[in-house]
Amino acid sequence: MPRIALPAASALALLAALPALAADPSPLDEVVVTANRRAEALRDVAASVSTVDRERFEAQATRFIGEELRGLPGLVLRTNDQGTYSDITLRGVPNRIHNDTLAVLLDGVPFVTGDDEVDLEQLPFGAVGRVDVVRGPMSALYGRGAIAGTINYLTRDVGDSREGAVEATIGSHGWRRLGALVQTPTVEGGALLLSGEVQEGDGWRDRTGREERNVFAKHRLGLGEWGRLNLSASWVDTEQRLAGELPVNARGEPIPLPRGREGNWNEDDAGFYKRMLTATAVLDADLAPGLTGTTRLHARQGKTSALQGFFNPFDPAAGTVTFTGFRVDADTDTLFAEQQFDWTLGDLRLLAGVSAEQVRAVHRETWIGEFDFGPLFYAQQRDIRTGQHINRDQWISDRLLDGHGRARNYAAYAQGDYTLGAVTLSAGARFDRFSRRVFYGPSATGFGPEPVATIQDTDQRVSPKASASWKLSDSLTAYAAYGEGFSPAFGPLWSFRGRDTGLDPETARNYEAGLKGDALDGKLAFTLTGYVLKREDLLQLLPVGGTARTINAGRQRSRGIEASATADLGILAEGLSAEATYGLTDAVWTRNAFLEPDTGRPFDFTGKDVPGVPRHAGRLTVTQVLEPWGLTVQAWADLSGDYAYDSANSVRAGGHALVNAAVTWAPVERLEFTLTARNLFDRKVNTVVGNNDGPLAYFPQPPREVFLTARLSF
């Protein structure tokens, strides 16, 4: 449906004055499964939900996983220079480590590493057909990690027809991509989908090239009248080079260095190398009238090698840029099983299930650089005039960690919904019991974890949820909801030895209320949500000489508004439409005081804004369809307000607007071309990060990039 982007209130006021037109399907009738673990229309879900399909993010030349989420209300995406290592903040809740405050799923299966974090770059993005984002704690349904929200990546659907497609993309900085897809019926009631893709790019900064190959297969099999079976498998092999962050002054302003924003001051061969193999079976069975069962079985193996220097505070007087040299090699094997039942009895609907998960991980860490038991902790230094290393002859290499971890999680959950006229009441809870056992082997040099040790930990948590929704009319629904989330008090393998095994899980409590509706016979659709989220017993990692310890410290409060609106403005111009999203996020530390372990210095950030979270953010989109010429023209602007660079809020800046555009031309049936320009006006945007002493460094974001895609269907 064509759309034009307007703020929700403005669109409502404008369209309220227009005459009623012929009815169109409302976006709120789109079916999602993530919010309540079953298929429901968006308008009936008592939660703040967004969904993005593949057709949409492909037209926007989305190359790296995470980019498809830009512009969603209440969500902040931070990446390094090449658009990788995606770091997601939902409702102002920051990470301790890489994406460990949200639950990420693949076809409903949790996707976490041995460090209880979510490494998005390991997901098979080429297999994804749609993404559902549910904001707010969801541990009552999905368990650990669902502090700020849940993101469910759903693999492509398999149809009944015999068809195929070939795609090719070329773009800025040597970007090349070739993909193919084939779908064909197999046995009676069955169909197979195969897809594959290769991509390469030189990167816009020094030594930031990328290579990736991925293959995906999915077979759908109808089992007569009683069931449906989906079998899927994916393989991903990625090599991504990384340039490091660059220094800033006390005001967060870039310090000029040779090659500017394009220069690489990281380790010479910094990057990650990841291989992921997944296999999933999902069986939906009709067991009795009104009773269905869903069985999920999943296995995956991940292998990661990452070489990434840690940026040190910049001292202009020293004449050097310093990184701490670090390499990690990790193998992770995961097994997951779940059985769920969904039973409808008139106005009562019951959902219950049990699950078991095991994650085995092996982490080996090697530190490389100059070491002097003082300020130089495996330091690699480059001259700021030439970029050349000045201390390579002083480097040493030490194995500081050889950890073997096994985590197990057992859970049972239940939810009941009762509809009484226009009102639906819902309540549910989940019980999680989780444990971890970590064996630490000896280091190669003796400087690392000595003596050999085995540490075990176990805990449990009950997470409740409740909601009430009221259909005020056929086109307007109001709801109120409460939910809790938790993260296990484990921390990553590399901090497990240095923590108290009696720590409590981090918890979050969320209160929200909202409206969902459409008007003018579906020409306008909107959602509006207000929320308050409170976190307690925060699991904070404090640095201790190159490692870290995990403690329960502090509280956080987030509150805000999330709004979205879509409008068909065909009455103004045929084929014209619009969309707008907006998020107001007020995230503050209500208690955050501690002593810095290395120095003993006290810090108190109580009452300060959470760094990296803009108060205002949103997206405006305008689309014009010109059917006689086979053209679709789309322009969108991502808007972000200023944010605090550091926990002390010493600098607040960084607001920006990035304009993008895409033109799709279909000259003949089954052939189309899409030309996409990202950062159309070539605005220089830097993502600034800080430490306890103020702004520390910045990640430069990509300049203008242009991509041309051709797609041939057959």
Secondary structure as the mmCIF struct_conf table of DSSP 4:
data_model
#
loop_
_struct_conf.conf_type_id
_struct_conf.id
_struct_conf.beg_label_comp_id
_struct_conf.beg_label_asym_id
_struct_conf.beg_label_seq_id
_struct_conf.end_label_comp_id
_struct_conf.end_label_asym_id
_struct_conf.end_label_seq_id
STRN STRN1 ARG A 3 ILE A 4
HELX_RH_AL_P HELX_RH_AL_P1 ALA A 8 ALA A 16
TURN_TY1_P TURN_TY1_P1 ALA A 17 ALA A 17
BEND BEND1 LEU A 18 LEU A 18
HELX_LH_PP_P HELX_LH_PP_P1 PRO A 19 ALA A 20
HELX_RH_3T_P HELX_RH_3T_P1 PRO A 27 ASP A 29
STRN STRN2 VAL A 31 VAL A 32
TURN_TY1_P TURN_TY1_P2 THR A 34 ARG A 37
BEND BEND2 ARG A 38 ARG A 38
STRN STRN3 GLU A 40 ALA A 41
HELX_RH_3T_P HELX_RH_3T_P2 LEU A 42 ASP A 44
BEND BEND3 ALA A 46 ALA A 47
STRN STRN4 SER A 48 ASP A 53
HELX_RH_AL_P HELX_RH_AL_P2 ARG A 54 ALA A 59
TURN_TY1_P TURN_TY1_P3 GLN A 60 ALA A 61
BEND BEND4 PHE A 64 PHE A 64
TURN_TY1_P TURN_TY1_P4 ILE A 65 GLY A 66
HELX_RH_3T_P HELX_RH_3T_P3 GLU A 67 LEU A 69
TURN_TY1_P TURN_TY1_P5 ARG A 70 GLY A 71
TURN_TY1_P TURN_TY1_P6 PRO A 73 GLY A 74
STRN STRN5 LEU A 75 ARG A 78
TURN_TY1_P TURN_TY1_P7 ASP A 81 GLN A 82
BEND BEND5 GLY A 83 GLY A 83
BEND BEND6 TYR A 85 TYR A 85
STRN STRN6 ASP A 87 LEU A 90
TURN_TY1_P TURN_TY1_P8 ARG A 91 GLY A 92
STRN STRN7 VAL A 93 VAL A 93
BEND BEND7 ARG A 96 ILE A 97
TURN_TY1_P TURN_TY1_P9 HIS A 98 ASN A 99
BEND BEND8 THR A 101 LEU A 102
STRN STRN8 ALA A 103 LEU A 106
TURN_TY1_P TURN_TY1_P10 ASP A 107 GLY A 108
STRN STRN9 VAL A 109 PRO A 110
TURN_TY1_P TURN_TY1_P11 GLY A 114 ASP A 115
BEND BEND9 ASP A 116 ASP A 116
HELX_RH_3T_P HELX_RH_3T_P4 LEU A 120 GLN A 122
BEND BEND10 LEU A 123 LEU A 123
HELX_RH_3T_P HELX_RH_3T_P5 PHE A 125 ALA A 127
STRN STRN10 VAL A 128 ARG A 135
BEND BEND11 GLY A 136 GLY A 136
HELX_RH_AL_P HELX_RH_AL_P3 SER A 139 TYR A 142
TURN_TY1_P TURN_TY1_P12 ARG A 144 GLY A 145
BEND BEND12 ILE A 147 ALA A 148
STRN STRN11 GLY A 149 THR A 155
HELX_LH_PP_P HELX_LH_PP_P2 ARG A 156 ASP A 157
BEND BEND13 ASP A 160 SER A 161
STRN STRN12 GLU A 163 GLY A 171
HELX_RH_3T_P HELX_RH_3T_P6 SER A 172 GLY A 174
STRN STRN13 TRP A 175 PRO A 185
BEND BEND14 VAL A 187 VAL A 187
TURN_TY1_P TURN_TY1_P13 GLU A 188 GLY A 189
STRN STRN14 GLY A 190 GLY A 201
BEND BEND15 TRP A 204 ARG A 205
TURN_TY1_P TURN_TY1_P14 ASP A 206 ARG A 207
STRN STRN15 ARG A 210 GLY A 222
TURN_TY1_P TURN_TY1_P15 GLY A 224 GLU A 225
BEND BEND16 TRP A 226 TRP A 226
STRN STRN16 GLY A 227 ARG A 241
STRN STRN17 LEU A 246 PRO A 247
STRN STRN18 VAL A 248 VAL A 248
TURN_TY1_P TURN_TY1_P16 ALA A 250 ARG A 251
BEND BEND17 GLY A 252 GLY A 252
HELX_LH_PP_P HELX_LH_PP_P3 GLU A 253 GLU A 253
STRN STRN19 PRO A 254 PRO A 254
HELX_LH_PP_P HELX_LH_PP_P4 ILE A 255 PRO A 256
TURN_TY1_P TURN_TY1_P17 PRO A 258 ARG A 259
HELX_RH_3T_P HELX_RH_3T_P7 GLY A 260 GLU A 262
BEND BEND18 ASN A 266 ASN A 266
TURN_TY1_P TURN_TY1_P18 ASP A 268 ASP A 269
STRN STRN20 GLY A 271 ALA A 288
TURN_TY1_P TURN_TY1_P19 PRO A 289 GLY A 290
STRN STRN21 LEU A 291 LEU A 307
HELX_LH_PP_P HELX_LH_PP_P5 GLY A 309 GLY A 309
STRN STRN22 PHE A 310 PHE A 311
HELX_LH_PP_P HELX_LH_PP_P6 ASN A 312 PHE A 314
STRN STRN23 ASP A 315 ASP A 315
HELX_RH_3T_P HELX_RH_3T_P8 PRO A 316 ALA A 318
TURN_TY1_P TURN_TY1_P20 GLY A 319 GLY A 319
STRN STRN24 THR A 320 LEU A 345
TURN_TY1_P TURN_TY1_P21 GLY A 346 ASP A 347
STRN STRN25 LEU A 348 GLU A 370
BEND BEND19 PHE A 373 PRO A 375
BEND BEND20 PHE A 377 TYR A 378
STRN STRN26 ALA A 379 ASP A 383
TURN_TY1_P TURN_TY1_P22 ILE A 384 THR A 386
STRN STRN27 HIS A 389 HIS A 389
BEND BEND21 ILE A 390 ILE A 390
HELX_RH_3T_P HELX_RH_3T_P9 ARG A 392 GLN A 394
STRN STRN28 TRP A 395 LEU A 420
TURN_TY1_P TURN_TY1_P23 GLY A 421 ALA A 422
STRN STRN29 VAL A 423 TYR A 440
HELX_LH_PP_P HELX_LH_PP_P7 GLY A 441 SER A 443
BEND BEND22 ALA A 444 PRO A 449
BEND BEND23 PRO A 451 PRO A 451
STRN STRN30 ALA A 453 SER A 473
TURN_TY1_P TURN_TY1_P24 ASP A 474 SER A 475
STRN STRN31 LEU A 476 SER A 487
TURN_TY1_P TURN_TY1_P25 ALA A 489 PHE A 490
HELX_RH_AL_P HELX_RH_AL_P4 LEU A 493 PHE A 496
TURN_TY1_P TURN_TY1_P26 ARG A 497 GLY A 498
BEND BEND24 ARG A 499 ARG A 499
TURN_TY1_P TURN_TY1_P27 THR A 501 GLY A 502
HELX_LH_PP_P HELX_LH_PP_P8 LEU A 503 PRO A 505
STRN STRN32 GLU A 506 ALA A 519
TURN_TY1_P TURN_TY1_P28 LEU A 520 LYS A 523
STRN STRN33 LEU A 524 GLU A 536
BEND BEND25 ASP A 537 ASP A 537
STRN STRN34 LEU A 539 VAL A 544
TURN_TY1_P TURN_TY1_P29 GLY A 545 GLY A 546
STRN STRN35 THR A 547 ASN A 552
STRN STRN36 ARG A 555 ASP A 568
TURN_TY1_P TURN_TY1_P30 GLY A 570 LEU A 572
BEND BEND26 ALA A 573 ALA A 573
TURN_TY1_P TURN_TY1_P31 GLU A 574 GLY A 575
STRN STRN37 LEU A 576 ARG A 591
STRN STRN38 ALA A 593 LEU A 595
TURN_TY1_P TURN_TY1_P32 PRO A 597 THR A 599
STRN STRN39 PRO A 602 ASP A 604
TURN_TY1_P TURN_TY1_P33 THR A 606 GLY A 607
HELX_LH_PP_P HELX_LH_PP_P9 LYS A 608 LYS A 608
STRN STRN40 ASP A 609 ASP A 609
HELX_LH_PP_P HELX_LH_PP_P10 VAL A 610 VAL A 610
TURN_TY1_P TURN_TY1_P34 PRO A 611 GLY A 612
BEND BEND27 ARG A 615 ARG A 615
STRN STRN41 HIS A 616 LEU A 626
HELX_RH_3T_P HELX_RH_3T_P10 GLU A 627 TRP A 629
TURN_TY1_P TURN_TY1_P35 GLY A 630 GLY A 630
STRN STRN42 LEU A 631 SER A 640
STRN STRN43 TYR A 643 ALA A 644
BEND BEND28 TYR A 645 ASP A 646
TURN_TY1_P TURN_TY1_P36 SER A 647 ALA A 648
STRN STRN44 ARG A 652 ALA A 653
STRN STRN45 HIS A 656 VAL A 668
TURN_TY1_P TURN_TY1_P37 GLU A 669 ARG A 670
STRN STRN46 LEU A 671 ARG A 678
BEND BEND29 ASN A 679 ASN A 679
TURN_TY1_P TURN_TY1_P38 LEU A 680 PHE A 681
STRN STRN47 ASN A 686 ASN A 691
TURN_TY1_P TURN_TY1_P39 ASN A 692 ASP A 693
STRN STRN48 GLY A 694 PRO A 700
HELX_LH_PP_P HELX_LH_PP_P11 GLN A 701 PRO A 702
STRN STRN49 GLU A 705 SER A 713
#
